[in-house]
């Protein structure tokens, strides 16, 4: 008994997702239904690594998670950190894993590791990866080297920074990557091996406003401006555009950007999935130099989805004036 009490304490919160899904009736697809306790039942080896406290926070496909629900998850995780756990693991669906991880990373003020993981195959499929990913997540949460790195995504034996990770394939087991930056570390035979030193971190306060909305629109060939023109009238308080190439739009969209930027923050990101937005290369109408003159801010390496998360958090904190500084650091 004394040996068990000496093991470190890990808190696990289950949010749903493929890792928790199973078929509940013949001929139907999988749906979230497995509790945190059911997930742990597949990993008896955890008993030798840590004391585990587990709670089912939600049973949702990750596309249905909301910012308000995630703030509740954040408060639960903060309570675990305050109680002195060694690390915290969240299991969820992979569809929004990159966005949830970044959201929590922005708001995580502790040294305590906050690890997110999921699965690409449900428990009923051959070669289900959920148990292996959960085990790896616990191992990373236990590692002293994981302290002070914010929220991390652990999947397929890779450790990714929340800011850089993206789901790059819809169905493949190796669906996640950190393009250009690479993983922060790896798991090798159960050992956590970091490839990079931790970076200095700065967290944001928890948003007090929760009712605001930020729009995300993607530029496409010959797209009209009808939706763009309606953004302000529909009550949005911020706009992210996933632009062509290095952050470009058509001449028609550029005129709209010049108008909208008087009413709300506008971020220009790249729709390509890799690479940064430019700052001083293209001078045509709709190029990044023109858009900056019109009031838009360039996203750098930050993808459009995470730009939306960042802007939502900053507006909720009353810190939208800090947007340029945060993007410049990306």
C-alpha positions in Angstrom: 0.0 0.0 0.0 2.8 2.4 0.9 4.4 1.8 -2.5 1.2 2.8 -4.3 0.9 6.0 -2.3 4.4 6.9 -3.3 3.5 6.9 -7.0 2.9 10.3 -8.6 -0.7 11.4 -9.2 -2.1 11.9 -12.7 -5.5 13.4 -13.4 -7.3 12.3 -16.6 -10.3 14.1 -18.0 -12.3 12.5 -20.9 -14.1 14.8 -23.4 -15.3 12.1 -25.9 -14.1 11.7 -29.4 -13.1 8.6 -31.4 -11.0 7.3 -28.5 -14.3 6.9 -26.6 -16.5 5.7 -29.4 -18.1 2.3 -30.0 -20.9 0.8 -32.1 -24.0 0.6 -30.0 -26.3 -1.1 -32.5 -25.7 -3.3 -35.6 -25.2 -1.3 -38.8 -24.7 2.0 -37.0 -21.6 4.1 -36.9 -19.6 4.7 -33.8 -20.6 7.4 -31.2 -19.0 8.6 -28.0 -20.0 6.4 -25.2 -17.0 5.2 -23.2 -16.3 6.9 -19.8 -12.9 7.7 -18.5 -13.0 4.6 -16.3 -13.8 2.4 -19.4 -10.8 3.9 -21.2 -8.5 3.1 -18.2 -9.7 -0.4 -18.1 -7.8 -1.2 -21.2 -4.5 -0.1 -19.6 -3.8 -2.1 -16.5 -0.1 -1.2 -16.8 -0.9 2.4 -15.7 -1.2 1.0 -12.1 2.6 0.5 -12.1 3.3 4.1 -13.3 1.0 6.4 -11.4 -2.0 6.8 -9.2 -4.9 7.8 -11.5 -7.9 10.0 -10.8 -10.3 10.1 -13.7 -13.4 12.0 -14.6 -15.7 12.1 -17.6 -16.1 15.8 -18.4 -18.0 15.4 -21.7 -19.0 12.7 -24.2 -18.9 14.7 -27.4 -17.5 14.5 -30.9 -14.8 17.2 -30.7 -16.5 19.3 -33.5 -19.3 20.0 -31.0 -17.1 21.4 -28.2 -17.7 25.1 -27.5 -15.4 27.7 -26.0 -17.6 27.9 -22.9 -17.3 24.1 -22.4 -13.5 24.4 -22.8 -13.3 27.1 -20.2 -15.0 24.7 -17.8 -12.5 22.0 -18.8 -9.7 24.6 -18.2 -11.1 25.3 -14.7 -11.2 21.6 -13.9 -7.6 21.2 -15.1 -6.5 24.2 -13.0 -8.1 22.7 -9.9 -6.1 19.5 -10.5 -2.9 21.5 -10.8 -3.7 23.4 -7.6 -4.1 20.1 -5.8 -0.6 19.1 -6.8 -1.0 16.5 -9.4 2.1 15.6 -11.4 0.4 16.0 -14.7 -3.0 16.3 -16.4 -4.2 14.3 -19.5 -7.2 15.1 -21.6 -8.7 12.7 -24.1 -10.8 14.0 -26.9 -11.6 13.8 -30.6 -8.9 14.6 -33.1 -11.1 16.8 -35.4 -10.5 19.9 -33.3 -7.5 18.6 -31.2 -5.2 21.3 -32.6 -7.6 24.1 -31.8 -8.4 22.9 -28.3 -4.8 22.4 -27.5 -3.9 25.9 -28.6 -6.9 27.4 -26.7 -5.8 25.7 -23.5 -2.2 26.6 -24.1 -3.0 30.3 -24.3 -4.7 30.1 -20.9 -2.5 27.7 -19.0 -0.5 29.5 -16.3 1.1 26.5 -14.6 4.3 24.5 -14.9 2.2 21.3 -14.6 2.1 19.4 -17.9 -1.2 19.6 -19.7 -1.3 16.8 -22.2 -4.0 16.2 -24.9 -4.4 13.0 -26.8 -7.0 11.1 -28.9 -7.2 8.3 -31.4 -7.7 7.8 -35.2 -9.3 4.4 -34.8 -12.2 3.6 -32.4 -11.8 0.8 -29.8 -13.9 -1.6 -32.0 -11.4 -1.4 -34.9 -8.4 -3.7 -35.4 -5.2 -1.9 -34.4 -7.0 0.7 -32.3 -4.5 3.4 -31.2 -6.3 4.9 -28.3 -4.8 2.8 -25.5 -1.2 3.3 -26.8 -1.8 7.1 -27.1 -3.3 7.3 -23.6 -0.3 5.4 -22.2 2.1 7.7 -24.0 0.3 10.8 -22.8 0.6 9.6 -19.2 4.3 8.9 -19.7 4.8 12.4 -21.0 2.8 13.9 -18.2 5.0 12.1 -15.7 8.3 13.3 -17.2 10.0 16.1 -15.3 11.2 17.5 -18.6 7.5 18.2 -19.6 7.2 20.8 -16.9 6.8 24.4 -18.1 6.0 23.5 -21.7 2.3 24.4 -21.6 -0.3 22.2 -23.4 1.2 19.4 -25.5 -0.4 17.0 -28.0 0.9 13.4 -27.7 -0.1 11.1 -30.4 1.5 8.3 -32.4 4.5 8.4 -30.1 5.2 12.1 -31.0 5.0 15.1 -28.7 3.8 18.3 -30.4 3.6 21.9 -29.3 0.1 23.2 -29.3 1.0 26.2 -31.4 2.5 24.2 -34.3 0.6 21.0 -34.5 -2.1 20.4 -37.1 -4.2 17.5 -38.3 -2.7 17.0 -41.7 -4.6 13.8 -42.8 -8.2 13.0 -42.4 -7.9 9.2 -41.6 -4.3 8.2 -41.5 -2.8 6.9 -38.2 0.1 9.4 -38.6 -2.4 12.2 -39.0 -0.6 14.9 -37.0 2.4 16.9 -37.8 4.2 20.2 -36.9 5.1 21.4 -40.4 8.5 23.2 -40.5 9.0 23.0 -36.8 8.8 19.2 -36.2 7.8 17.5 -33.0 9.0 18.7 -29.6 10.0 15.2 -28.7 9.4 11.5 -29.1 8.6 8.4 -27.0 11.2 5.7 -27.5 10.5 2.4 -25.8 8.4 4.2 -23.3 11.0 6.9 -22.6 10.3 10.5 -23.2 13.0 12.1 -25.3 12.7 15.8 -25.9 14.4 17.3 -29.0 14.0 20.9 -28.0 14.4 23.0 -24.9 11.3 24.6 -23.5 10.5 28.1 -24.7 9.6 31.0 -22.4 5.8 31.2 -22.0 3.3 33.9 -21.4 -0.3 33.0 -20.6 -3.4 35.1 -21.0 -6.2 35.6 -18.4 -9.4 33.6 -18.7 -11.8 35.6 -20.9 -14.5 37.4 -19.0 -16.7 37.9 -22.1 -18.0 34.8 -23.7 -20.7 36.0 -26.1 -18.5 37.4 -28.8 -17.9 35.8 -32.2 -15.0 35.7 -34.6 -15.6 34.8 -38.3 -13.3 32.7 -40.4 -13.6 32.9 -44.2 -11.5 31.3 -46.9 -10.5 33.1 -50.1 -11.2 31.1 -53.3 -11.1 31.6 -57.0 -13.6 34.1 -58.3 -15.4 34.3 -54.9 -17.9 37.2 -54.5 -17.9 39.5 -51.5 -21.5 38.9 -50.3 -20.5 37.0 -47.1 -17.5 39.3 -46.4 -19.7 42.3 -46.6 -22.2 40.9 -44.1 -19.6 40.0 -41.3 -20.0 43.3 -39.4 -23.8 43.4 -39.8 -24.1 39.9 -38.4 -22.5 40.9 -35.2 -19.0 39.4 -35.5 -16.3 41.3 -33.6 -13.3 39.9 -35.4 -12.4 38.4 -38.8 -9.8 35.9 -39.9 -9.3 35.3 -43.7 -7.5 32.2 -44.9 -6.0 33.9 -47.9 -4.2 32.7 -51.1 -0.5 31.8 -50.9 1.4 34.1 -48.5 -1.8 35.9 -47.4 -3.5 37.4 -50.4 -7.0 38.1 -51.6 -8.7 39.4 -54.8 -9.0 43.1 -55.5 -12.7 42.9 -54.6 -12.0 41.3 -51.2 -9.2 43.8 -50.6 -11.6 46.7 -50.8 -13.9 45.0 -48.3 -10.9 44.3 -45.9 -10.1 48.0 -46.0 -13.7 48.8 -44.8 -14.0 46.0 -42.3 -10.7 46.8 -40.6 -12.2 50.1 -39.4 -14.8 48.2 -37.4 -12.9 45.1 -36.1 -9.5 43.3 -36.1 -8.8 41.5 -39.3 -6.1 38.8 -39.6 -4.7 37.6 -42.9 -3.5 34.0 -42.7 -2.5 31.5 -45.4 -4.8 28.7 -46.6 -1.9 26.6 -47.8 -1.4 24.6 -44.6 2.4 25.3 -44.5 4.6 28.4 -44.6 4.3 31.9 -43.3 2.4 34.9 -44.5 4.6 37.5 -46.3 5.2 41.1 -45.0 6.9 43.0 -47.8 7.0 41.0 -51.0 3.8 41.7 -53.0 2.6 45.2 -53.7 -0.5 44.5 -55.9 -4.0 45.3 -54.7 -4.9 42.3 -52.5 -1.2 41.5 -51.8 0.0 41.5 -48.2 1.6 45.0 -48.4 -1.7 46.5 -49.6 -3.7 44.6 -47.0 -1.4 45.8 -44.2 -1.9 49.4 -45.4 -5.7 48.7 -45.2 -5.4 47.7 -41.6 -5.1 43.9 -41.7 -2.6 42.1 -39.5 -0.5 39.2 -40.9 -0.6 35.8 -39.2 2.9 34.7 -39.7 3.1 30.9 -39.3 -0.1 30.7 -37.2 -2.8 28.8 -39.2 -6.2 30.4 -39.8 -8.0 28.2 -37.2 -5.6 29.1 -34.4 -5.7 32.8 -35.4 -9.5 32.6 -34.8 -8.9 31.0 -31.4 -6.3 33.7 -30.5 -8.5 36.6 -31.5 -11.5 35.2 -29.7 -9.4 34.9 -26.5 -7.9 38.4 -26.8 -11.3 40.0 -27.5 -12.8 38.2 -24.5 -10.0 39.5 -22.3 -10.3 43.1 -23.6 -6.8 42.7 -25.0 -7.5 42.9 -28.8 -5.0 45.8 -28.9 -2.3 43.3 -28.1 -3.1 41.2 -31.3 -0.2 42.6 -33.3 2.3 41.8 -30.7 1.1 38.2 -30.3 1.1 37.6 -34.0 4.5 39.1 -34.4 5.8 36.5 -32.0 4.4 33.8 -34.2 
